[in-house]
């Protein structure tokens, strides 16, 4: 029983490692696309040659470099000092707000470590202070979004939601589509923390709508990836892959290579859930190859961590450790970033799987202070379960019981049903094996309660999927109705324009027949033919954009050909028509008069 129990612990422990150990998604600021494919050394050279004082362009370069380094690294810290000094010296309020918002974002991406969250909050405070004094509502919105992120990390989600609502209200009053897209995206993250999936989904859809209205490629790509993550969370794997594929395709088309890399990574992660090992490695290798071609080593760390998570999911601790040792970049990252305790945890699992319980205990005791000092309850739970499994192997029942009860306290505090179910099952098996049937029955009852709760959640998940489908269908119907209304309106406008042009030409003919001033006829003819040929170009315009997909050089080329054909035709027709109307059209009047006189004669003859 103990061997089977240890094996189950190992398997579950590996899954916890996947969820908690290396969720170190490297931060890459939303910088301009032209920096995606530029190596660090080139960016640093560009920064050194930018001697025109502090500017948005220089800040973009500094932001791109910040995104490739970690807080605490000498280069990162030197950039922070330079940006702060340059911003204060500039006295340019919008630039100062931009700079402090950039610094807040850089630190808040790493708020899970040390005092980075507090530093990010301090820079957000400075951004808000300047924006408030200068009346820069856009940057006030950015500061509120930064606060929401800070409080989400502290699990103060209601406070985060309050800042999200303030940011959304301010962005709405400004009417800036880009700000609204970012505000809704932040709101979606808060709803995710609050486990309100439907509200999260609606916020993501709103974010996508405003991203598309803004025309920002960055925001549109981020929206695709965010919605893909949502579908992945609710196990809608095919829809998730659709969204990631869209991000990959558009990222390639627009030259946003970081989005392409992230899309490939997330596609690989999706196949981990679907247990398709060949495609997992295929997508990770594609992402690695693209990172290599860009010569930006920092991007590769993300992919290396993804591959490490993949090996952790294989439940083969020795293989995982071998991958770690064979990939110096990860070891350098772990050692440089001060998370050696994760290696202690991994070594604990390796020794446990080999039955080397004393060595496993030494490894986890070595990293215990660091792990129990963390905020994450799930990480503390996994570490405590590892402790309990080692004591089980050492046949130390009192210590095992103590750790299992401690793990239960973490599971209850986290309010995560999966953890609560897992620990109740472990406690039931422990007390049953030690002959304490009273406690075994107690935890068996709790286990049944959590099983029922999880079953209900499964049914709710099905209902959620139906609601999401209905929401998508409503959106599709709404867009179809809007498109139909637009077509109807456009058709009415085309009919009106056609009638107006026809009326102008009828008037032109009438003026020629009754021999009005030649100058007036020429003037009206000039405008009539301009309207006619511009209307022809207007009718062709939609087809041109459809054929060329809006690529400027293709549109320009086709329009040059059309104008080269229409322009001489325009001049010839205008010249001939105006010549006829000014010199010959009045003869038509005599014919009308003759017909009129003949009609009168016929009437007279019938009267006689």
C-alpha angles and dihedrals in degrees: 000000000000092000092050090045091052090049091052090047090052093050094047091043090057090053090052089051088055091052100041116011105065104019086130099135103183114238118242114180119228094260129158117293095239089070094055093083097037118103120231094251092055092048091051090051090050090050092051092052093050099097100152094103127256111335142152089260092055091046090053089056092047091047091052090052092046089055090061098052136060130238108265095034111120093236092049092050093047090052090051091053093047094049092048093049094045093047093051092045093051095059085201101140099204091046091048091052090047091052096048092045089053091051093047090052092048093055097039090059086067098037090127089074129067118309096332092113092054091047090051090051091051092054090047088052090054092047091051093046093054094041091050093050094045096042093241100154093176092063091043085059090050090051092051090051089051090051090051089054092048094051093045088060089053089050089242089133098161090056089048089051090052091056090045090056091049091050092048093048092050094045089050092052090050091047094216111153094203092053091047091051091053093043092053091046090055090046089054090055091053093048087051090056088049090051092237099140098174093051089046091052093049091050090051091051090050090048090052093048093053092043089056092046091051092054090222110149091200093055093045092051092046089050091054091051093046093051089046089055090051093053089047090054092055092044095249090140100169092052090047090053090049091057094045091048090052090052091049093048096046092041090057092046094050097037096245096142097172089061089049091053092048091047091053091047093051092047087056091050091051090056089052087065090047091049094234099144096178093057092042091060092038093059094041090051091049089053091048092049091051091048090051091051089053091050092224108133094185092068089055093062090068091053092045088054090049090053090048089054088050092054090047088056090057086069090227105127094182091053090047092051090048090054090050092053092045093053108065092182092067093045090050090049093049094046094042094047095049100242099124087133087077089062090050089054092048091048088051090058092046093052091043091054089052093048092246093137098166092053090046091052091049091051096050093044088054092057098033098097092054094046097046089048091062126098097225111104093194090056092048090049093052092048092049092049088052089053091050092050091052091050088049089056090047090050091237100144099176092053091045091051091049092052094046091053090047089051089052091055090054091047092050092047091051092050088214108148094206091058093044092051092047096051093045089053091050092048091048091053092045096052092041091054092048093049096248094134095167093062090038089058091046094055092040088060091049089049090056091050092053091045089054091048092051090048090053090048088053090055090047088052088058090050090048090054090052091049091049090050090050091048090051091048091050090051091049091049091047091051091047091052091047090049091049091049089050091050091049092049092047092049091052090049091049090050090049092049091047091051091047093051091046089050092051091052092047090052089047091055092046091052089051094048093051092043100241121178111308089222091056091048092050092048093050090043091052092055094039093058092043088055092047097050094040087053089053090052089047091054090050095045098081092049091049092053091046093052095044097038086231096294104159098220092051093047090048092049095051093045091051090054092047093047091046087058098039099043098066090039089052093052095046095048093045092048095048096044095048091045091052093045094049098043111023112015093082089068087070087068092063090054089052091049092048091052089048093051092046089053091052091050091051091052091048092050092050088051091055 
